[in-house]
Amino acid sequence: MTPQQQTVARLKEGAKLRRRGNRFEDFEVGRRFVHHWGRTVTAADNTLFSTLTLHYNPAYTNAQFAAAHGHADTPVNPLLVFNVVFGLTVEDLSEGGGPFLGVEELSYLKPVHPGDTLYARSEVVAARLASNRPGFGIVTWHTVGANQRGEDVITYKRSNLVRTRG
């Protein structure tokens, strides 16, 4: 066995499998989560996201165009706002695994601008065992994203198939 293979074998032997995230039983209707960290969105984030997703609306990448259309500053691409807020919720809501089932009632409430820091909070609004997937339940959360001033900027409901403990 090579030294590299020995190192890999030693690391595998010492590794412990730890379950991450919550399970279906953790999601009682009415339970609230204040997701523990925020994310500051930069102009570079906005430009890179808009370019990589081929979202060439000049309002998100051209300050003069944005100003001519009534924006005080270049707004952040709303899809990036959604993805950042969604990402902030993953550790508490869906890190335990299970397919994403969709988003409903998505509303953008206020523009977000580069330099804004986004935070998220969620509440369990529905939870039931899956009728056709033993070992799973379907959970729906209502999530609200807010900026550093506490102003709500986005709201949506999302559902996931979530593993049970059993």
PyMOL CGO cylinders between C-alpha atoms (Angstrom):
from pymol import cmd
from pymol.cgo import CYLINDER

trace = [
    CYLINDER, 0.00, 0.00, 0.00, 1.40, 3.40, -0.96, 0.3, 1, 1, 1, 1, 1, 1,
    CYLINDER, 1.40, 3.40, -0.96, 1.76, 6.17, 1.65, 0.3, 1, 1, 1, 1, 1, 1,
    CYLINDER, 1.76, 6.17, 1.65, -1.12, 8.01, -0.03, 0.3, 1, 1, 1, 1, 1, 1,
    CYLINDER, -1.12, 8.01, -0.03, -3.37, 4.93, 0.19, 0.3, 1, 1, 1, 1, 1, 1,
    CYLINDER, -3.37, 4.93, 0.19, -2.38, 4.47, 3.83, 0.3, 1, 1, 1, 1, 1, 1,
    CYLINDER, -2.38, 4.47, 3.83, -3.38, 8.05, 4.60, 0.3, 1, 1, 1, 1, 1, 1,
    CYLINDER, -3.38, 8.05, 4.60, -6.74, 7.61, 2.87, 0.3, 1, 1, 1, 1, 1, 1,
    CYLINDER, -6.74, 7.61, 2.87, -7.38, 4.35, 4.74, 0.3, 1, 1, 1, 1, 1, 1,
    CYLINDER, -7.38, 4.35, 4.74, -6.50, 5.98, 8.08, 0.3, 1, 1, 1, 1, 1, 1,
    CYLINDER, -6.50, 5.98, 8.08, -8.81, 8.93, 7.40, 0.3, 1, 1, 1, 1, 1, 1,
    CYLINDER, -8.81, 8.93, 7.40, -11.67, 6.64, 6.37, 0.3, 1, 1, 1, 1, 1, 1,
    CYLINDER, -11.67, 6.64, 6.37, -11.21, 4.53, 9.50, 0.3, 1, 1, 1, 1, 1, 1,
    CYLINDER, -11.21, 4.53, 9.50, -11.41, 7.59, 11.74, 0.3, 1, 1, 1, 1, 1, 1,
    CYLINDER, -11.41, 7.59, 11.74, -14.29, 9.24, 9.91, 0.3, 1, 1, 1, 1, 1, 1,
    CYLINDER, -14.29, 9.24, 9.91, -17.67, 9.31, 11.61, 0.3, 1, 1, 1, 1, 1, 1,
    CYLINDER, -17.67, 9.31, 11.61, -20.92, 9.61, 9.68, 0.3, 1, 1, 1, 1, 1, 1,
    CYLINDER, -20.92, 9.61, 9.68, -23.01, 12.39, 11.18, 0.3, 1, 1, 1, 1, 1, 1,
    CYLINDER, -23.01, 12.39, 11.18, -26.58, 13.08, 10.21, 0.3, 1, 1, 1, 1, 1, 1,
    CYLINDER, -26.58, 13.08, 10.21, -27.12, 16.65, 9.14, 0.3, 1, 1, 1, 1, 1, 1,
    CYLINDER, -27.12, 16.65, 9.14, -30.30, 18.67, 9.16, 0.3, 1, 1, 1, 1, 1, 1,
    CYLINDER, -30.30, 18.67, 9.16, -33.73, 18.14, 10.61, 0.3, 1, 1, 1, 1, 1, 1,
    CYLINDER, -33.73, 18.14, 10.61, -36.12, 15.25, 10.02, 0.3, 1, 1, 1, 1, 1, 1,
    CYLINDER, -36.12, 15.25, 10.02, -39.86, 15.28, 9.40, 0.3, 1, 1, 1, 1, 1, 1,
    CYLINDER, -39.86, 15.28, 9.40, -40.66, 14.89, 13.09, 0.3, 1, 1, 1, 1, 1, 1,
    CYLINDER, -40.66, 14.89, 13.09, -38.82, 18.16, 13.83, 0.3, 1, 1, 1, 1, 1, 1,
    CYLINDER, -38.82, 18.16, 13.83, -41.24, 20.21, 11.73, 0.3, 1, 1, 1, 1, 1, 1,
    CYLINDER, -41.24, 20.21, 11.73, -44.38, 20.86, 13.76, 0.3, 1, 1, 1, 1, 1, 1,
    CYLINDER, -44.38, 20.86, 13.76, -46.80, 23.33, 12.17, 0.3, 1, 1, 1, 1, 1, 1,
    CYLINDER, -46.80, 23.33, 12.17, -46.11, 26.74, 13.69, 0.3, 1, 1, 1, 1, 1, 1,
    CYLINDER, -46.11, 26.74, 13.69, -42.44, 26.10, 14.46, 0.3, 1, 1, 1, 1, 1, 1,
    CYLINDER, -42.44, 26.10, 14.46, -40.36, 29.14, 13.53, 0.3, 1, 1, 1, 1, 1, 1,
    CYLINDER, -40.36, 29.14, 13.53, -36.76, 29.42, 12.42, 0.3, 1, 1, 1, 1, 1, 1,
    CYLINDER, -36.76, 29.42, 12.42, -34.64, 32.55, 12.39, 0.3, 1, 1, 1, 1, 1, 1,
    CYLINDER, -34.64, 32.55, 12.39, -31.83, 31.44, 10.11, 0.3, 1, 1, 1, 1, 1, 1,
    CYLINDER, -31.83, 31.44, 10.11, -28.62, 32.24, 11.90, 0.3, 1, 1, 1, 1, 1, 1,
    CYLINDER, -28.62, 32.24, 11.90, -26.55, 34.18, 9.40, 0.3, 1, 1, 1, 1, 1, 1,
    CYLINDER, -26.55, 34.18, 9.40, -27.04, 36.69, 6.64, 0.3, 1, 1, 1, 1, 1, 1,
    CYLINDER, -27.04, 36.69, 6.64, -25.40, 37.37, 3.31, 0.3, 1, 1, 1, 1, 1, 1,
    CYLINDER, -25.40, 37.37, 3.31, -24.30, 40.72, 1.89, 0.3, 1, 1, 1, 1, 1, 1,
    CYLINDER, -24.30, 40.72, 1.89, -24.95, 40.90, -1.84, 0.3, 1, 1, 1, 1, 1, 1,
    CYLINDER, -24.95, 40.90, -1.84, -22.29, 42.71, -3.86, 0.3, 1, 1, 1, 1, 1, 1,
    CYLINDER, -22.29, 42.71, -3.86, -22.32, 44.32, -7.29, 0.3, 1, 1, 1, 1, 1, 1,
    CYLINDER, -22.32, 44.32, -7.29, -19.95, 41.56, -8.42, 0.3, 1, 1, 1, 1, 1, 1,
    CYLINDER, -19.95, 41.56, -8.42, -22.44, 38.90, -7.24, 0.3, 1, 1, 1, 1, 1, 1,
    CYLINDER, -22.44, 38.90, -7.24, -25.18, 40.62, -9.20, 0.3, 1, 1, 1, 1, 1, 1,
    CYLINDER, -25.18, 40.62, -9.20, -23.17, 40.96, -12.41, 0.3, 1, 1, 1, 1, 1, 1,
    CYLINDER, -23.17, 40.96, -12.41, -21.76, 37.45, -12.29, 0.3, 1, 1, 1, 1, 1, 1,
    CYLINDER, -21.76, 37.45, -12.29, -25.14, 35.86, -11.50, 0.3, 1, 1, 1, 1, 1, 1,
    CYLINDER, -25.14, 35.86, -11.50, -26.92, 37.83, -14.22, 0.3, 1, 1, 1, 1, 1, 1,
    CYLINDER, -26.92, 37.83, -14.22, -24.24, 36.95, -16.77, 0.3, 1, 1, 1, 1, 1, 1,
    CYLINDER, -24.24, 36.95, -16.77, -23.99, 33.26, -15.87, 0.3, 1, 1, 1, 1, 1, 1,
    CYLINDER, -23.99, 33.26, -15.87, -27.77, 32.84, -16.00, 0.3, 1, 1, 1, 1, 1, 1,
    CYLINDER, -27.77, 32.84, -16.00, -27.96, 34.75, -19.31, 0.3, 1, 1, 1, 1, 1, 1,
    CYLINDER, -27.96, 34.75, -19.31, -30.24, 37.29, -17.66, 0.3, 1, 1, 1, 1, 1, 1,
    CYLINDER, -30.24, 37.29, -17.66, -29.27, 40.32, -19.71, 0.3, 1, 1, 1, 1, 1, 1,
    CYLINDER, -29.27, 40.32, -19.71, -31.89, 42.79, -18.47, 0.3, 1, 1, 1, 1, 1, 1,
    CYLINDER, -31.89, 42.79, -18.47, -29.81, 45.99, -18.42, 0.3, 1, 1, 1, 1, 1, 1,
    CYLINDER, -29.81, 45.99, -18.42, -31.53, 47.16, -15.23, 0.3, 1, 1, 1, 1, 1, 1,
    CYLINDER, -31.53, 47.16, -15.23, -29.32, 44.71, -13.32, 0.3, 1, 1, 1, 1, 1, 1,
    CYLINDER, -29.32, 44.71, -13.32, -26.00, 45.56, -14.96, 0.3, 1, 1, 1, 1, 1, 1,
    CYLINDER, -26.00, 45.56, -14.96, -26.23, 49.15, -16.26, 0.3, 1, 1, 1, 1, 1, 1,
    CYLINDER, -26.23, 49.15, -16.26, -26.43, 51.96, -13.68, 0.3, 1, 1, 1, 1, 1, 1,
    CYLINDER, -26.43, 51.96, -13.68, -27.50, 54.60, -16.25, 0.3, 1, 1, 1, 1, 1, 1,
    CYLINDER, -27.50, 54.60, -16.25, -30.29, 52.38, -17.57, 0.3, 1, 1, 1, 1, 1, 1,
    CYLINDER, -30.29, 52.38, -17.57, -31.46, 51.64, -14.03, 0.3, 1, 1, 1, 1, 1, 1,
    CYLINDER, -31.46, 51.64, -14.03, -31.46, 55.36, -13.16, 0.3, 1, 1, 1, 1, 1, 1,
    CYLINDER, -31.46, 55.36, -13.16, -33.41, 56.20, -16.32, 0.3, 1, 1, 1, 1, 1, 1,
    CYLINDER, -33.41, 56.20, -16.32, -36.07, 53.73, -15.17, 0.3, 1, 1, 1, 1, 1, 1,
    CYLINDER, -36.07, 53.73, -15.17, -36.47, 55.19, -11.69, 0.3, 1, 1, 1, 1, 1, 1,
    CYLINDER, -36.47, 55.19, -11.69, -33.97, 53.19, -9.65, 0.3, 1, 1, 1, 1, 1, 1,
    CYLINDER, -33.97, 53.19, -9.65, -31.71, 55.06, -7.24, 0.3, 1, 1, 1, 1, 1, 1,
    CYLINDER, -31.71, 55.06, -7.24, -29.04, 52.40, -7.77, 0.3, 1, 1, 1, 1, 1, 1,
    CYLINDER, -29.04, 52.40, -7.77, -28.66, 49.27, -9.88, 0.3, 1, 1, 1, 1, 1, 1,
    CYLINDER, -28.66, 49.27, -9.88, -31.09, 46.75, -8.37, 0.3, 1, 1, 1, 1, 1, 1,
    CYLINDER, -31.09, 46.75, -8.37, -30.00, 43.20, -7.66, 0.3, 1, 1, 1, 1, 1, 1,
    CYLINDER, -30.00, 43.20, -7.66, -31.41, 40.57, -10.00, 0.3, 1, 1, 1, 1, 1, 1,
    CYLINDER, -31.41, 40.57, -10.00, -34.53, 39.25, -8.20, 0.3, 1, 1, 1, 1, 1, 1,
    CYLINDER, -34.53, 39.25, -8.20, -33.62, 35.66, -9.01, 0.3, 1, 1, 1, 1, 1, 1,
    CYLINDER, -33.62, 35.66, -9.01, -30.35, 36.17, -7.14, 0.3, 1, 1, 1, 1, 1, 1,
    CYLINDER, -30.35, 36.17, -7.14, -32.30, 37.58, -4.18, 0.3, 1, 1, 1, 1, 1, 1,
    CYLINDER, -32.30, 37.58, -4.18, -34.45, 34.44, -4.21, 0.3, 1, 1, 1, 1, 1, 1,
    CYLINDER, -34.45, 34.44, -4.21, -31.43, 32.14, -4.43, 0.3, 1, 1, 1, 1, 1, 1,
    CYLINDER, -31.43, 32.14, -4.43, -29.59, 33.89, -1.59, 0.3, 1, 1, 1, 1, 1, 1,
    CYLINDER, -29.59, 33.89, -1.59, -32.59, 33.81, 0.75, 0.3, 1, 1, 1, 1, 1, 1,
    CYLINDER, -32.59, 33.81, 0.75, -33.37, 30.21, -0.20, 0.3, 1, 1, 1, 1, 1, 1,
    CYLINDER, -33.37, 30.21, -0.20, -29.74, 29.28, 0.47, 0.3, 1, 1, 1, 1, 1, 1,
    CYLINDER, -29.74, 29.28, 0.47, -29.85, 30.84, 3.92, 0.3, 1, 1, 1, 1, 1, 1,
    CYLINDER, -29.85, 30.84, 3.92, -32.66, 28.43, 4.88, 0.3, 1, 1, 1, 1, 1, 1,
    CYLINDER, -32.66, 28.43, 4.88, -31.09, 25.16, 3.73, 0.3, 1, 1, 1, 1, 1, 1,
    CYLINDER, -31.09, 25.16, 3.73, -29.18, 24.28, 6.89, 0.3, 1, 1, 1, 1, 1, 1,
    CYLINDER, -29.18, 24.28, 6.89, -32.33, 24.46, 9.05, 0.3, 1, 1, 1, 1, 1, 1,
    CYLINDER, -32.33, 24.46, 9.05, -34.97, 23.26, 6.61, 0.3, 1, 1, 1, 1, 1, 1,
    CYLINDER, -34.97, 23.26, 6.61, -33.72, 20.88, 3.94, 0.3, 1, 1, 1, 1, 1, 1,
    CYLINDER, -33.72, 20.88, 3.94, -30.16, 19.84, 4.67, 0.3, 1, 1, 1, 1, 1, 1,
    CYLINDER, -30.16, 19.84, 4.67, -31.47, 16.47, 5.91, 0.3, 1, 1, 1, 1, 1, 1,
    CYLINDER, -31.47, 16.47, 5.91, -32.12, 15.50, 2.32, 0.3, 1, 1, 1, 1, 1, 1,
    CYLINDER, -32.12, 15.50, 2.32, -35.14, 14.82, 0.19, 0.3, 1, 1, 1, 1, 1, 1,
    CYLINDER, -35.14, 14.82, 0.19, -36.34, 16.20, -3.12, 0.3, 1, 1, 1, 1, 1, 1,
    CYLINDER, -36.34, 16.20, -3.12, -37.35, 19.83, -3.53, 0.3, 1, 1, 1, 1, 1, 1,
    CYLINDER, -37.35, 19.83, -3.53, -41.02, 19.90, -4.57, 0.3, 1, 1, 1, 1, 1, 1,
    CYLINDER, -41.02, 19.90, -4.57, -41.51, 23.53, -5.57, 0.3, 1, 1, 1, 1, 1, 1,
    CYLINDER, -41.51, 23.53, -5.57, -42.18, 27.15, -4.68, 0.3, 1, 1, 1, 1, 1, 1,
    CYLINDER, -42.18, 27.15, -4.68, -45.54, 28.89, -4.45, 0.3, 1, 1, 1, 1, 1, 1,
    CYLINDER, -45.54, 28.89, -4.45, -46.74, 32.40, -3.74, 0.3, 1, 1, 1, 1, 1, 1,
    CYLINDER, -46.74, 32.40, -3.74, -43.38, 34.02, -4.54, 0.3, 1, 1, 1, 1, 1, 1,
    CYLINDER, -43.38, 34.02, -4.54, -43.49, 37.81, -4.15, 0.3, 1, 1, 1, 1, 1, 1,
    CYLINDER, -43.49, 37.81, -4.15, -40.75, 40.40, -4.44, 0.3, 1, 1, 1, 1, 1, 1,
    CYLINDER, -40.75, 40.40, -4.44, -41.69, 43.18, -2.01, 0.3, 1, 1, 1, 1, 1, 1,
    CYLINDER, -41.69, 43.18, -2.01, -38.87, 45.74, -2.31, 0.3, 1, 1, 1, 1, 1, 1,
    CYLINDER, -38.87, 45.74, -2.31, -35.80, 46.14, -4.50, 0.3, 1, 1, 1, 1, 1, 1,
    CYLINDER, -35.80, 46.14, -4.50, -32.46, 44.94, -3.16, 0.3, 1, 1, 1, 1, 1, 1,
    CYLINDER, -32.46, 44.94, -3.16, -29.29, 46.88, -4.01, 0.3, 1, 1, 1, 1, 1, 1,
    CYLINDER, -29.29, 46.88, -4.01, -25.61, 45.96, -3.90, 0.3, 1, 1, 1, 1, 1, 1,
    CYLINDER, -25.61, 45.96, -3.90, -24.39, 46.29, -0.33, 0.3, 1, 1, 1, 1, 1, 1,
    CYLINDER, -24.39, 46.29, -0.33, -27.66, 45.12, 1.20, 0.3, 1, 1, 1, 1, 1, 1,
    CYLINDER, -27.66, 45.12, 1.20, -27.42, 42.22, 3.63, 0.3, 1, 1, 1, 1, 1, 1,
    CYLINDER, -27.42, 42.22, 3.63, -30.19, 39.64, 3.42, 0.3, 1, 1, 1, 1, 1, 1,
    CYLINDER, -30.19, 39.64, 3.42, -31.55, 37.61, 6.32, 0.3, 1, 1, 1, 1, 1, 1,
    CYLINDER, -31.55, 37.61, 6.32, -34.22, 34.90, 6.38, 0.3, 1, 1, 1, 1, 1, 1,
    CYLINDER, -34.22, 34.90, 6.38, -36.86, 33.54, 8.72, 0.3, 1, 1, 1, 1, 1, 1,
    CYLINDER, -36.86, 33.54, 8.72, -39.25, 30.66, 8.13, 0.3, 1, 1, 1, 1, 1, 1,
    CYLINDER, -39.25, 30.66, 8.13, -42.32, 29.06, 9.66, 0.3, 1, 1, 1, 1, 1, 1,
    CYLINDER, -42.32, 29.06, 9.66, -43.66, 25.54, 9.15, 0.3, 1, 1, 1, 1, 1, 1,
    CYLINDER, -43.66, 25.54, 9.15, -47.13, 25.96, 7.61, 0.3, 1, 1, 1, 1, 1, 1,
    CYLINDER, -47.13, 25.96, 7.61, -47.94, 22.34, 6.68, 0.3, 1, 1, 1, 1, 1, 1,
    CYLINDER, -47.94, 22.34, 6.68, -46.56, 18.88, 7.38, 0.3, 1, 1, 1, 1, 1, 1,
    CYLINDER, -46.56, 18.88, 7.38, -47.97, 15.47, 6.50, 0.3, 1, 1, 1, 1, 1, 1,
    CYLINDER, -47.97, 15.47, 6.50, -46.63, 12.00, 5.91, 0.3, 1, 1, 1, 1, 1, 1,
    CYLINDER, -46.63, 12.00, 5.91, -46.22, 11.13, 2.24, 0.3, 1, 1, 1, 1, 1, 1,
    CYLINDER, -46.22, 11.13, 2.24, -48.89, 8.66, 1.16, 0.3, 1, 1, 1, 1, 1, 1,
    CYLINDER, -48.89, 8.66, 1.16, -46.76, 6.98, -1.52, 0.3, 1, 1, 1, 1, 1, 1,
    CYLINDER, -46.76, 6.98, -1.52, -43.24, 7.25, -0.06, 0.3, 1, 1, 1, 1, 1, 1,
    CYLINDER, -43.24, 7.25, -0.06, -42.74, 5.36, 3.21, 0.3, 1, 1, 1, 1, 1, 1,
    CYLINDER, -42.74, 5.36, 3.21, -40.09, 7.01, 5.35, 0.3, 1, 1, 1, 1, 1, 1,
    CYLINDER, -40.09, 7.01, 5.35, -40.85, 10.51, 4.08, 0.3, 1, 1, 1, 1, 1, 1,
    CYLINDER, -40.85, 10.51, 4.08, -43.15, 13.42, 4.81, 0.3, 1, 1, 1, 1, 1, 1,
    CYLINDER, -43.15, 13.42, 4.81, -44.01, 16.57, 2.91, 0.3, 1, 1, 1, 1, 1, 1,
    CYLINDER, -44.01, 16.57, 2.91, -43.24, 19.83, 4.68, 0.3, 1, 1, 1, 1, 1, 1,
    CYLINDER, -43.24, 19.83, 4.68, -44.14, 23.35, 3.54, 0.3, 1, 1, 1, 1, 1, 1,
    CYLINDER, -44.14, 23.35, 3.54, -42.48, 26.44, 4.95, 0.3, 1, 1, 1, 1, 1, 1,
    CYLINDER, -42.48, 26.44, 4.95, -43.31, 30.12, 4.56, 0.3, 1, 1, 1, 1, 1, 1,
    CYLINDER, -43.31, 30.12, 4.56, -40.05, 32.05, 4.24, 0.3, 1, 1, 1, 1, 1, 1,
    CYLINDER, -40.05, 32.05, 4.24, -39.51, 35.80, 4.42, 0.3, 1, 1, 1, 1, 1, 1,
    CYLINDER, -39.51, 35.80, 4.42, -36.27, 37.50, 3.43, 0.3, 1, 1, 1, 1, 1, 1,
    CYLINDER, -36.27, 37.50, 3.43, -35.45, 40.90, 4.89, 0.3, 1, 1, 1, 1, 1, 1,
    CYLINDER, -35.45, 40.90, 4.89, -32.67, 43.44, 4.44, 0.3, 1, 1, 1, 1, 1, 1,
    CYLINDER, -32.67, 43.44, 4.44, -30.37, 44.92, 7.09, 0.3, 1, 1, 1, 1, 1, 1,
    CYLINDER, -30.37, 44.92, 7.09, -33.02, 47.53, 7.93, 0.3, 1, 1, 1, 1, 1, 1,
    CYLINDER, -33.02, 47.53, 7.93, -35.56, 44.82, 8.77, 0.3, 1, 1, 1, 1, 1, 1,
    CYLINDER, -35.56, 44.82, 8.77, -37.62, 45.55, 5.64, 0.3, 1, 1, 1, 1, 1, 1,
    CYLINDER, -37.62, 45.55, 5.64, -39.16, 42.46, 4.07, 0.3, 1, 1, 1, 1, 1, 1,
    CYLINDER, -39.16, 42.46, 4.07, -37.93, 42.13, 0.48, 0.3, 1, 1, 1, 1, 1, 1,
    CYLINDER, -37.93, 42.13, 0.48, -39.17, 38.67, -0.58, 0.3, 1, 1, 1, 1, 1, 1,
    CYLINDER, -39.17, 38.67, -0.58, -41.69, 36.08, 0.59, 0.3, 1, 1, 1, 1, 1, 1,
    CYLINDER, -41.69, 36.08, 0.59, -42.54, 32.59, -0.65, 0.3, 1, 1, 1, 1, 1, 1,
    CYLINDER, -42.54, 32.59, -0.65, -43.70, 29.12, 0.33, 0.3, 1, 1, 1, 1, 1, 1,
    CYLINDER, -43.70, 29.12, 0.33, -41.67, 26.06, -0.56, 0.3, 1, 1, 1, 1, 1, 1,
    CYLINDER, -41.67, 26.06, -0.56, -42.14, 22.34, -0.05, 0.3, 1, 1, 1, 1, 1, 1,
    CYLINDER, -42.14, 22.34, -0.05, -39.74, 19.43, 0.28, 0.3, 1, 1, 1, 1, 1, 1,
    CYLINDER, -39.74, 19.43, 0.28, -39.99, 15.72, 0.74, 0.3, 1, 1, 1, 1, 1, 1,
    CYLINDER, -39.99, 15.72, 0.74, -38.29, 15.21, 4.13, 0.3, 1, 1, 1, 1, 1, 1,
    CYLINDER, -38.29, 15.21, 4.13, -36.98, 11.97, 5.63, 0.3, 1, 1, 1, 1, 1, 1,
    CYLINDER, -36.98, 11.97, 5.63, -38.55, 10.63, 8.82, 0.3, 1, 1, 1, 1, 1, 1,
    CYLINDER, -38.55, 10.63, 8.82, -36.43, 9.23, 11.62, 0.3, 1, 1, 1, 1, 1, 1,
    CYLINDER, -36.43, 9.23, 11.62, -37.92, 5.77, 11.17, 0.3, 1, 1, 1, 1, 1, 1,
]
cmd.load_cgo(trace, "trace")
